[in-house]
Amino acid sequence: MATPVVIATGNAHKAEEIQALLGPDFACRTLADFPDAPEVEETARTLAGNAALKALSLVNWLKQNEDWNEGWVLADDSGLEVDALDGAPGVRSARYAATDSHAGNTPDQKNNAKLLHELSGQRKHHRAARFRCVIALARAGQYGKPEIFHGVCEGQIIEEPRGENGFGYDPLFQPEGHEQTFGELGESVKSQNSHRADALRKLKDWLVAR
């Protein structure tokens, strides 16, 4: 029987990607299956903190409202880290262009424009960057510190956007080993080489070894 996993997202595409990477031994559900689950504000100062916050909040809600005591809860947070910017935008990747620190996410176009402005004049060897994904995995019916898994995809920020695929900083990010950006690469290539895929492989290895 497949092990239940509830993913703290309403994003069907993300859920499909996670299900494909985990394989048939795991049965994934999402927040779409639990429409009354509260939205969690990402107030932590790190990607790991936000992922843990979301995972533990959902575990607590499922226990109290769904009497859900088996399987796992999985939550993630991702960001872009640029070396020349001391790791920025990092945890603020989705709201990088916001002028108010408490504002919500800002449009991709504005975030990309700010990133290019901040890197203006920087040569190729100073544009190293990586996408980082942190996944928190919490056991249903239990509390305490969740297991944390990090995944990275190394690359660099190019000087102008290329490609119409993906979202966020994908048109500016050229992963190592490729001449194309994530905005140009096909979804199958991106999903196998992404930071989330790296973190999920580590998570799956940990689960299988238990």
Residue pairs with C-beta under 8 A, 6 or more apart in sequence:
2 24
2 25
2 26
2 27
3 25
3 26
3 27
3 71
3 72
3 207
4 26
4 27
4 29
4 70
4 71
4 72
4 140
5 18
5 22
5 26
5 27
5 28
5 29
5 71
5 72
5 73
5 74
6 28
6 29
6 30
6 33
6 34
6 58
6 62
6 68
6 71
6 72
6 73
6 74
6 140
7 14
7 15
7 18
7 28
7 29
7 30
7 31
7 73
7 74
7 75
8 31
8 40
8 54
8 55
8 57
8 58
8 73
8 74
8 75
8 76
9 15
9 30
9 31
9 75
9 76
10 30
10 31
10 32
11 30
12 30
12 32
14 196
15 28
15 30
17 191
17 196
17 197
18 28
18 74
18 196
18 200
19 26
19 28
20 191
21 191
21 197
21 200
21 201
21 204
22 28
22 200
22 203
22 204
23 204
26 207
31 37
34 61
34 62
34 66
36 65
37 58
37 61
37 62
37 65
38 57
38 61
40 53
40 54
40 57
40 58
42 50
42 53
42 54
42 77
43 50
43 53
44 50
44 52
44 53
44 91
45 91
46 91
46 134
47 77
47 78
47 79
47 90
47 91
47 132
47 133
47 134
48 77
48 134
48 136
48 148
48 150
50 77
50 91
50 134
51 75
51 76
51 77
51 134
51 135
51 136
51 146
51 148
52 75
52 136
52 145
52 146
52 148
53 75
54 75
54 77
54 136
55 73
55 74
55 75
55 136
55 137
55 138
55 146
56 136
56 138
56 143
56 146
58 73
58 75
58 138
59 73
59 138
59 139
59 140
59 141
59 142
59 143
60 143
62 68
62 73
62 140
63 69
63 140
63 141
68 140
68 141
69 140
69 141
70 140
70 141
71 140
72 137
72 138
72 139
72 140
72 207
73 137
73 138
73 139
73 140
74 135
74 136
74 137
74 138
74 203
75 135
75 136
75 138
76 133
76 134
76 135
76 136
76 196
76 199
77 91
77 133
77 134
78 93
78 131
78 132
78 133
78 134
78 195
78 196
79 89
79 90
79 91
79 92
79 93
79 94
79 131
79 132
80 89
80 90
80 93
80 115
80 129
80 130
80 131
80 132
80 168
80 169
80 173
81 87
81 88
81 90
81 129
81 130
81 131
81 132
82 88
82 89
82 115
82 118
82 119
82 127
82 128
82 129
82 157
83 126
83 128
83 129
84 119
84 122
84 126
84 127
84 128
85 118
85 119
88 96
88 118
89 96
89 111
89 115
92 98
93 111
93 168
93 169
94 105
94 106
94 111
94 168
95 103
95 104
95 105
95 106
95 111
96 106
96 111
96 114
96 115
97 106
97 107
97 110
97 111
97 113
97 114
98 104
98 105
98 106
108 167
108 168
108 169
111 168
111 169
112 161
112 169
112 171
112 172
115 157
115 169
115 172
116 157
116 159
116 160
116 172
119 127
119 157
124 156
127 156
127 157
127 158
128 154
128 155
128 156
129 154
129 155
129 156
129 157
129 173
130 152
130 153
130 154
130 155
130 195
131 152
131 153
131 155
131 169
131 173
131 194
131 195
132 150
132 151
132 152
132 195
133 150
133 151
133 152
133 194
133 195
133 196
133 198
133 199
134 148
134 149
134 150
134 151
134 199
135 148
135 149
135 151
135 196
135 199
135 200
135 203
136 146
136 147
136 148
137 146
137 147
137 148
137 149
137 203
137 206
137 207
138 146
138 147
147 203
147 206
149 199
149 200
149 202
149 203
149 206
150 199
150 202
151 194
151 195
151 196
151 197
151 198
151 199
151 200
151 201
151 202
152 195
152 198
153 175
153 176
153 193
153 194
153 195
153 198
154 175
154 176
155 173
155 174
155 175
155 176
155 178
156 173
156 174
157 169
157 172
157 173
157 174
158 172
158 173
158 174
158 181
160 172
161 171
161 172
161 181
161 183
162 171
162 180
162 181
162 183
162 184
163 170
163 171
163 180
163 181
163 182
163 183
163 184
163 185
164 171
164 183
165 182
165 183
165 184
165 185
165 186
165 187
165 190
166 182
166 183
166 190
169 182
170 181
170 182
170 183
170 190
171 181
171 182
171 183
171 184
172 181
172 183
173 181
173 182
173 183
174 180
174 181
174 182
175 182
175 185
175 193
178 185
178 189
182 190
191 197
